[in-house]
């Protein structure tokens, strides 16, 4: 434990989280000391003002109080740590064995302080909390505050299986042992910190005491109803996932889920389609065009290696294109064989094991690829849409969106397709705006990302998202440090995606789909189908995204063109099959050439897997 030592035997440390409390902090500190003195020895207590980046006179007042009374300590922060962050920082430096905190507005009647302290100090509870919602003493709260509070606590009890009635009452105590047991597991650093403390304490088997308190709201609350309630709602979802879902997800579960989804998709497909008809359509495909599609897709692989070489060069590593192409082949084969995109970390393992490139650099190169893939998708989407408008060939797409186009599908399928197309268009527009913002931030010295997100939420999830986007910007800046490098990687990314789309076009032509739409529409539909299909593969639900890619590809083709559902399904299966066969053959050849065991690579890289899944273009 890293904390300051003191000569006196402090038993109880009271932390007061303070943000712009110049009008109340002095009275709060004095009232706290007087209340503690009524049941504890004078030198057995300390009061810590956890001042959280205030921009008023709170720091000066806290310093003065600390100078006047040795039992008072002031912890200053130049920047906002968040309520939970300020509490954790103060608790780590506290000297007492019983740690207490409550809101500085003293909304909870201080006559309950002795009970709060003694529940932990002498009664043996690990955590104690006041409650405004006990049946014998329900607080009188305004409807606009009480109803959201009751709803919030109900959701916590439902999803996080808590037995408590009030999780946000700012009147809590815990033992030092309980704090150090729980602190590393608590992810939030703002208002949800209180709730997460109580939930994780119960999940850890600690004794938690909840008792009713008299509570009266005072002054203006610092809780933003819309911003913070939505923020804490996301935290409920995050904690539920961490405690109830993620522990149950392993390789066997993801494999079973992927197989189940694929079987369900096949079962649903038979409701609207005759599987034999799909097989007949695929059997009638022009073999020469299918072979040409495979060759075109194969050509894209050396370009992937070339792009990876240029990215690693910007990170300070010089490698040959052939070796890097093989590493990519092996990693993508791993994604086809193992669920949960386990192959993503394999590439980092291969370049580390065979060329000594550190894991962080291997993962950074993957992040850089994601940056350029997103930029390329955005540029191609804009180009395709502008091309359609310029040539006047928007009618087929409009008909697909409005549901007036051809295609042998029922009304239900057509509606589903329209919905998917609208969602895809919305996501595409959002991606374009996001990329514009990210590029603007990368070219600016100001932190535009965090400033923008801060307007919507100060919750720790917003900080988490901002951190991811900021890393995205850093990767972009690092890889695009020189214009010539940016140009080379950008051109190779464009070539990779164009060849991916050309492969799909050749497959559609091999099935005769070109007879039902113009060349411009064929190109546009193929681009959107491939893009959305690859985005669907990001979900780690089946090896190689099998089933996910076909489903997304089919929906987009059916929604945006007059092609029948039978032909669309056949094209989706054949397109993905061609790409997967090329990938597996290349992967097997690369494993033999580089003497790499795929199973060992997955096992060795399991602990170093990147947390953010990359968007790949195959």
C-alpha positions in Angstrom: 0.0 0.0 0.0 1.4 3.4 -1.0 0.2 6.0 1.5 1.6 8.7 3.8 2.6 7.6 7.3 1.5 9.6 10.3 2.5 9.4 14.0 -1.0 9.4 15.4 -3.1 6.2 15.3 -5.8 7.3 12.8 -8.7 4.9 12.9 -11.2 6.7 10.6 -10.5 8.7 7.4 -13.4 10.7 6.0 -13.0 11.8 2.4 -15.1 14.8 1.1 -15.2 14.8 -2.8 -15.3 18.5 -3.6 -15.8 20.3 -6.9 -16.4 24.1 -6.7 -17.7 24.0 -3.1 -16.4 27.4 -2.0 -19.7 28.3 -0.3 -20.1 25.0 1.7 -16.7 23.3 2.2 -15.6 25.2 5.3 -18.9 24.5 7.1 -18.9 20.9 5.9 -15.4 20.2 7.3 -16.2 21.8 10.6 -19.5 19.9 11.0 -17.7 16.7 10.1 -15.0 17.1 12.7 -17.6 18.1 15.4 -19.7 15.0 14.6 -16.7 12.7 14.6 -15.6 14.1 18.0 -18.8 13.1 19.6 -18.0 9.3 19.4 -14.2 9.1 18.5 -11.0 10.3 20.1 -9.7 13.6 18.8 -6.6 12.2 17.2 -8.3 9.1 15.8 -9.8 10.8 12.8 -8.7 12.7 9.7 -10.8 14.6 7.1 -9.5 14.7 3.5 -10.8 17.3 1.1 -10.5 15.5 -2.3 -10.6 18.6 -4.4 -11.3 17.7 -8.1 -9.9 20.4 -10.4 -11.9 23.2 -9.0 -11.9 26.6 -10.7 -13.3 28.6 -7.7 -11.9 29.3 -4.2 -12.3 25.8 -2.9 -8.5 25.0 -3.0 -7.6 28.1 -1.0 -10.2 27.4 1.6 -9.1 23.8 1.9 -5.5 24.8 2.3 -6.5 27.2 5.1 -8.5 24.6 6.9 -5.6 22.1 6.7 -3.2 24.8 8.1 -5.6 25.4 11.0 -6.2 21.8 12.0 -3.7 18.9 11.7 -6.6 16.5 11.2 -7.5 18.1 7.9 -5.7 17.3 4.7 -6.2 18.7 1.2 -5.6 16.8 -2.0 -5.5 19.1 -5.0 -5.9 18.1 -8.7 -5.1 20.5 -11.6 -7.6 18.5 -13.8 -10.9 16.8 -13.3 -10.4 13.2 -12.2 -14.1 12.5 -11.8 -15.9 11.9 -8.6 -14.7 8.2 -8.4 -11.2 9.2 -9.5 -10.9 11.8 -6.8 -12.2 9.3 -4.2 -9.8 6.6 -5.2 -6.8 9.0 -5.1 -7.7 10.2 -1.6 -8.5 6.7 -0.2 -5.1 5.4 -1.4 -3.4 8.1 0.6 -5.7 7.8 3.7 -4.4 6.6 7.0 -7.5 5.2 8.6 -8.5 1.6 8.7 -12.2 2.6 8.2 -12.7 4.7 5.0 -15.8 7.0 4.8 -17.1 9.4 2.3 -20.2 11.5 1.8 -21.4 14.4 -0.2 -20.3 17.9 0.9 -23.8 19.3 0.8 -24.6 17.2 3.9 -27.9 16.2 2.4 -27.8 13.1 4.7 -28.4 13.9 8.3 -25.1 13.8 10.1 -26.6 12.1 13.1 -26.3 8.9 11.0 -22.5 9.2 10.7 -21.8 7.3 13.9 -23.9 4.4 12.7 -22.2 4.5 9.3 -18.7 4.3 10.8 -19.5 1.7 13.4 -21.1 -0.7 10.9 -17.7 -1.2 9.5 -15.4 -0.3 12.5 -17.0 -2.5 15.1 -19.9 -4.5 13.6 -17.6 -6.3 11.1 -19.3 -5.2 7.9 -16.9 -4.7 4.9 -19.1 -2.0 3.3 -21.9 0.2 4.7 -24.2 2.5 2.8 -27.0 4.8 3.6 -30.3 4.4 1.8 -33.1 6.8 0.9 -35.4 4.0 -0.3 -35.8 1.7 2.6 -39.5 0.8 3.2 -39.5 2.2 6.7 -38.1 5.6 5.7 -38.5 6.7 2.0 -37.0 10.0 1.2 -39.2 12.8 0.0 -37.8 13.6 -3.4 -39.2 15.7 -6.2 -40.8 13.5 -8.9 -38.3 14.6 -11.5 -35.5 13.3 -9.3 -37.3 10.4 -7.5 -38.7 8.6 -10.5 -35.4 8.4 -12.4 -33.6 7.3 -9.2 -36.1 4.5 -8.6 -35.9 3.4 -12.2 -32.1 3.4 -12.1 -31.9 1.4 -8.9 -34.4 -1.0 -10.3 -32.3 -1.6 -13.4 -29.2 -2.2 -11.2 -31.1 -4.8 -9.2 -32.4 -6.4 -12.3 -29.3 -6.6 -14.5 -26.5 -6.6 -11.9 -28.4 -8.8 -9.3 -27.9 -6.4 -6.5 -29.9 -6.9 -3.3 -29.7 -3.2 -2.3 -32.3 -0.5 -2.7 -30.2 2.6 -3.1 -26.9 2.5 -4.9 -26.2 6.2 -5.4 -26.7 7.6 -1.9 -23.5 9.6 -1.2 -23.0 8.3 2.3 -20.8 5.2 2.4 -18.0 3.5 4.4 -15.7 0.5 3.9 -12.8 -1.2 5.4 -9.3 -0.6 4.0 -9.1 -4.2 3.1 -12.4 -4.0 1.1 -11.2 -0.9 -0.7 -7.9 -2.5 -1.9 -9.8 -5.7 -2.8 -12.2 -3.8 -5.0 -10.5 -0.8 -6.4 -8.7 -2.4 -9.3 -12.0 -3.9 -10.6 -13.9 -0.7 -10.5 -13.7 0.8 -14.0 -15.8 4.0 -13.6 -14.3 7.2 -12.3 -17.4 9.3 -12.1 -20.9 9.0 -10.7 -21.2 5.2 -11.3 -18.3 4.6 -9.0 -20.7 4.3 -6.0 -22.8 1.7 -7.7 -19.9 -0.3 -9.0 -18.4 -0.4 -5.5 -21.6 -1.9 -4.1 -22.2 -4.4 -6.9 -18.7 -5.7 -6.9 -18.6 -5.9 -3.2 -21.6 -8.2 -3.2 -20.2 -10.3 -6.1 -17.0 -10.7 -4.1 -18.9 -12.1 -1.1 -18.2 -9.1 1.2 -20.7 -8.2 3.9 -22.6 -5.1 2.9 -24.9 -3.2 5.3 -27.7 -1.0 4.1 -29.6 1.2 6.5 -32.2 3.9 6.2 -31.1 7.6 6.6 -32.9 10.9 6.8 -32.1 12.7 3.6 -33.0 16.2 2.4 -31.8 17.7 -0.9 -29.8 20.9 -0.6 -28.7 23.3 -3.3 -28.4 22.5 -7.0 -27.4 19.0 -7.9 -24.3 18.5 -10.1 -26.0 15.5 -11.8 -27.0 16.3 -15.4 -30.2 14.2 -15.7 -29.9 13.5 -19.4 -26.1 13.2 -19.7 -25.4 11.3 -16.5 -28.4 9.0 -16.5 -27.6 7.9 -20.0 -23.9 7.6 -19.0 -24.8 5.4 -16.0 -27.1 3.4 -18.2 -24.2 2.5 -20.4 -22.2 1.6 -17.3 -24.9 -0.8 -16.2 -24.6 -2.5 -19.6 -20.8 -2.5 -19.4 -20.8 -4.0 -15.9 -23.5 -6.5 -16.8 -21.3 -7.7 -19.7 -18.2 -7.9 -17.5 -19.8 -9.8 -14.6 -22.5 -11.9 -16.3 -21.6 -12.4 -20.0 -17.9 -12.2 -20.6 -16.9 -14.8 -18.0 -19.1 -17.3 -19.9 -17.6 -16.6 -23.3 -14.8 -18.9 -24.3 -13.7 -20.6 -27.5 -16.3 -23.3 -27.2 -19.2 -20.9 -26.6 -18.2 -18.6 -29.6 -17.9 -21.6 -31.8 -21.3 -23.0 -30.7 -22.9 -19.5 -31.2 -21.4 -19.1 -34.6 -22.6 -22.6 -35.7 -26.0 -21.9 -34.3 -26.4 -18.6 -36.1 -25.3 -20.2 -39.3 -27.9 -23.0 -38.9 -30.6 -20.5 -38.0 -29.7 -18.5 -41.1 -29.9 -21.6 -43.3 -33.2 -22.6 -41.7 -34.7 -19.2 -42.3 -33.4 -19.1 -45.8 -35.3 -22.3 -46.6 -38.6 -20.5 -45.7 -38.2 -18.1 -48.6 -35.9 -19.9 -50.9 -35.5 -23.4 -52.3 -31.9 -24.5 -51.4 -31.8 -26.6 -54.6 -32.5 -23.5 -56.7 -29.5 -21.8 -55.0 -27.3 -24.8 -55.8 -28.5 -24.8 -59.4 -27.7 -21.1 -59.7 -24.2 -21.7 -58.4 -23.7 -24.8 -60.5 -24.6 -22.7 -63.6 -21.9 -20.1 -62.9 -19.3 -19.5 -65.6 -16.2 -21.4 -64.4 -13.9 -19.2 -66.3 -15.2 -16.0 -64.6 -15.1 -17.7 -61.2 -11.4 -18.7 -61.8 -10.7 -15.2 -63.0 -12.3 -13.9 -59.7 -9.9 -16.1 -57.7 -6.9 -14.8 -59.7 -7.9 -11.2 -59.1 -8.3 -11.8 -55.4 -5.0 -13.5 -55.3 -3.3 -10.4 -56.8 -4.5 -8.4 -53.9 -2.4 -10.3 -51.4 1.1 -9.1 -52.5 -0.3 -5.6 -52.3 -1.4 -6.3 -48.7 2.2 -7.4 -48.0 3.5 -4.2 -49.7 1.2 -2.0 -47.6 2.3 -3.8 -44.4 5.9 -3.3 -45.4 5.3 0.5 -45.7 3.5 0.7 -42.4 6.2 -1.2 -40.5 8.8 1.0 -42.2 7.2 4.1 -40.6 7.4 2.2 -37.3 11.2 1.7 -37.8 11.2 -1.9 -39.1 12.5 -3.0 -42.6 11.1 -6.3 -43.8 10.6 -8.0 -47.2 7.2 -8.0 -48.8 7.1 -11.8 -49.4 7.6 -12.6 -45.7 4.9 -10.0 -44.6 2.5 -11.4 -47.2 2.9 -14.8 -45.7 2.4 -13.5 -42.2 -0.9 -11.9 -43.3 -1.9 -15.2 -45.1 -1.3 -17.1 -41.8 -3.2 -14.6 -39.6 -6.2 -14.6 -41.9 -6.2 -18.4 -42.1 -6.3 -18.4 -38.3 -9.4 -16.2 -38.5 -11.1 -18.8 -40.7 -10.1 -21.7 -38.5 -10.6 -20.3 -35.0 -13.6 -18.3 -33.7 -13.5 -14.8 -32.0 -11.0 -13.6 -34.6 -8.2 -15.3 -32.8 -6.0 -15.0 -36.0 -5.7 -11.2 -35.5 -3.0 -11.6 -32.9 -1.3 -14.4 -34.9 0.3 -11.9 -37.3 1.9 -10.0 -34.4 3.2 -13.4 -33.1 4.6 -14.4 -36.5 6.6 -11.1 -37.0 7.8 -11.3 -33.4 8.8 -14.9 -33.5 10.4 -14.8 -37.0 11.8 -11.2 -37.1 11.9 -10.0 -33.5 9.4 -7.2 -34.0 7.9 -6.5 -30.5 4.2 -7.2 -29.9 3.3 -3.5 -29.3 4.7 -2.6 -32.8 2.9 -5.6 -34.3 -0.4 -4.5 -32.9 0.3 -0.8 -33.8 0.7 -1.9 -37.4 -2.7 -3.6 -37.3 -4.2 -0.4 -35.9 -2.6 1.6 -38.7 -4.2 -0.8 -41.3 -7.6 -0.2 -39.7 -7.1 3.5 -40.1 -6.4 3.2 -43.8 -9.1 0.7 -44.4 -11.7 3.1 -42.9 -10.3 6.0 -44.9 -10.4 3.9 -48.0 -14.0 2.8 -47.5 -15.0 6.4 -46.9 -13.3 7.6 -50.1 -14.7 4.8 -52.2 -18.2 5.3 -50.7 -18.1 9.0 -51.6 -16.7 8.2 -55.1 -19.4 5.6 -55.8 -22.2 7.9 -54.7 -20.9 10.9 -56.6 -20.5 8.6 -59.7 -24.1 7.5 -59.5 -25.3 11.1 -59.2 -23.1 12.3 -62.0 -24.2 9.6 -64.4 -27.9 9.7 -63.4 -27.8 6.0 -62.4 -29.4 6.3 -59.0 -32.8 4.9 -60.0 -32.0 1.3 -59.2 -30.7 2.2 -55.8 -33.6 4.5 -55.0 -36.0 1.7 -56.1 -34.2 -0.7 -53.8 -34.5 1.6 -50.9 -38.1 2.4 -51.6 -39.0 -1.2 -52.2 -40.2 -0.7 -55.8 -37.4 -2.5 -57.5 -37.4 -6.0 -58.9 -36.2 -9.1 -57.2 -38.1 -12.3 -56.3 -38.5 -11.6 -52.6 -41.5 -11.3 -50.4 -42.7 -8.1 -48.8 -41.1 -9.1 -45.5 -37.7 -9.6 -47.1 -38.0 -6.5 -49.1 -38.8 -4.5 -46.0 -35.8 -6.1 -44.2 -33.6 -5.3 -47.1 -34.8 -1.6 -47.1 -34.1 -1.4 -43.4 -30.6 -2.8 -43.8 -29.9 -0.4 -46.7 -31.1 2.6 -44.7 -29.0 1.6 -41.7 -26.0 1.0 -44.0 -26.5 4.4 -45.6 -26.7 6.0 -42.1 -23.7 4.2 -40.8 -21.8 5.2 -44.0 -22.7 8.8 -43.5 -21.7 8.7 -39.9 -18.4 7.1 -40.9 -17.7 9.8 -43.4 -18.4 12.5 -40.8 -16.3 10.7 -38.2 -13.4 10.3 -40.5 -13.6 14.0 -41.4 -13.5 14.8 -37.7 -10.7 12.5 -37.0 -8.6 13.8 -39.9 -9.3 17.4 -38.7 -8.2 16.4 -35.2 -5.1 14.8 -36.5 -4.2 18.1 -38.3 -4.9 20.2 -35.2 -2.9 20.8 -32.1 -6.1 20.9 -30.1 -7.8 17.9 -28.6 -11.0 18.1 -30.7 -12.1 14.6 -30.0 -12.2 14.8 -26.2 -13.7 18.3 -26.3 -16.5 17.2 -28.6 -17.4 14.0 -26.6 -17.2 16.0 -23.4 -20.2 18.1 -24.5 -22.4 15.0 -24.5 -21.0 13.0 -21.5 -18.5 13.3 -18.8 -19.0 9.6 -18.0 -15.9 7.3 -18.0 -17.2 5.5 -21.0 -17.0 8.7 -22.9 -13.4 8.9 -21.8 -12.8 5.4 -22.9 -14.3 6.1 -26.4 -12.3 9.3 -26.6 -9.2 7.3 -25.8 -9.8 4.9 -28.6 -10.4 7.6 -31.1 -7.4 9.5 -29.9 -5.3 6.4 -30.4 -6.8 6.2 -33.8 -5.6 9.7 -34.5 -2.2 9.0 -33.1 -1.9 6.0 -35.4 -3.0 8.1 -38.4 -0.5 10.8 -37.5 2.3 8.3 -37.0 1.8 6.4 -40.2 1.1 9.6 -42.2 4.1 11.4 -40.8 5.5 11.8 -44.3 3.4 12.6 -47.3 5.1 10.0 -49.5 4.4 7.3 -47.0 0.8 8.3 -46.6 0.4 8.3 -50.4 2.0 4.8 -50.8 -0.1 3.2 -48.0 -3.2 5.0 -49.2 -2.8 3.9 -52.8 -2.1 0.2 -51.8 -5.2 0.3 -49.5 -7.3 1.6 -52.4 -6.0 -1.2 -54.7 -6.8 -3.8 -52.1 -10.4 -2.7 -51.7 -10.9 -2.2 -55.5 -9.7 -5.8 -56.2 -11.9 -7.1 -53.4 -14.9 -5.4 -55.1 -13.8 -6.6 -58.6 -13.8 -10.1 -57.3 -17.5 -9.8 -56.2 -18.4 -8.2 -59.5 -16.9 -11.1 -61.5 -18.8 -13.5 -59.3 -22.1 -11.7 -59.9 -21.3 -11.6 -63.6 -20.5 -15.3 -63.6 -24.1 -15.9 -62.3 -25.6 -13.6 -64.9 -26.6 -10.8 -62.5 -25.2 -8.2 -64.9 -28.1 -8.8 -67.3 -30.5 -7.2 -64.7 -28.6 -3.9 -64.0 -26.3 -1.4 -65.5 -22.6 -1.5 -65.1 -22.6 1.6 -62.8 -25.3 0.0 -60.6 -23.4 -3.3 -60.6 -20.3 -1.6 -59.4 -22.2 0.4 -56.7 -24.1 -2.7 -55.4 -20.9 -4.8 -55.3 -19.1 -2.1 -53.4 -21.8 -1.7 -50.7 -22.3 -5.5 -50.4 -18.6 -6.2 -49.9 -18.2 -3.3 -47.5 -21.2 -4.2 -45.3 -20.3 -7.9 -45.5 -16.8 -7.2 -44.2 -18.1 -5.0 -41.5 -20.4 -7.8 -40.4 -17.3 -10.1 -40.1 -15.9 -7.9 -37.4 -18.4 -9.5 -35.0 -16.5 -12.5 -33.4 -19.4 -14.9 -33.7 -18.1 -17.4 -36.2 -14.8 -18.4 -37.7 -14.0 -16.1 -40.7 -17.4 -14.5 -40.3 -19.0 -17.4 -42.3 -22.7 -16.8 -42.4 -22.4 -13.2 -41.3 -20.7 -12.1 -44.5 -23.1 -14.0 -46.7 -26.1 -12.6 -44.8 -25.0 -9.0 -45.0 -24.0 -9.4 -48.7 -27.3 -10.9 -49.6 -29.4 -8.3 -47.9 -27.6 -5.4 -49.6 -27.7 -7.0 -53.1 -31.4 -7.8 -52.7 -32.2 -4.3 -51.3 -30.3 -2.3 -53.8 -30.8 -4.2 -57.1 -33.4 -6.1 -59.1 -31.4 -9.3 -58.6 -33.4 -12.2 -57.2 -32.8 -13.5 -53.7 -31.7 -16.8 -55.1 -29.0 -15.3 -57.2 -27.9 -13.0 -54.4 -27.5 -15.9 -51.9 -25.6 -17.9 -54.5 -23.3 -14.9 -55.3 -22.7 -14.3 -51.6 -21.7 -17.9 -50.9 -19.6 -18.2 -54.0 -17.8 -14.8 -53.5 -16.9 -15.7 -49.9 -15.9 -19.2 -50.9 -13.5 -18.0 -53.6 -11.9 -15.6 -51.1 -11.7 -18.2 -48.3 -10.2 -20.9 -50.6 -7.5 -18.4 -51.8 -6.8 -17.5 -48.2 -6.5 -21.1 -46.9 -4.3 -22.2 -49.8 -2.0 -19.2 -49.2 -2.1 -19.7 -45.5 -1.1 -23.4 -45.7 1.7 -22.6 -48.2 3.0 -19.7 -45.9 2.9 -21.9 -42.8 5.0 -24.5 -44.6 7.4 -21.9 -45.9 7.8 -20.1 -42.6 7.6 -23.2 -40.4 4.8 -21.8 -38.3 2.2 -23.9 -36.4 -1.1 -22.2 -36.5 -2.3 -23.8 -33.3 0.9 -22.8 -31.4 0.7 -19.3 -32.9 -2.9 -18.8 -31.5 -1.9 -20.2 -28.1 1.3 -18.1 -27.8 -0.5 -14.9 -28.9 -3.6 -15.4 -26.7 -2.4 -13.3 -23.8 -1.3 -10.5 -26.1 -4.4 -10.2 -28.3 -5.4 -6.7 -29.2 -8.5 -5.5 -27.5 -10.0 -3.6 -30.5 -10.9 -5.8 -33.4 -9.5 -4.7 -36.7 -11.6 -4.3 -39.9 -10.1 -6.5 -42.5 -10.9 -6.4 -46.2 -11.3 -10.0 -47.1 
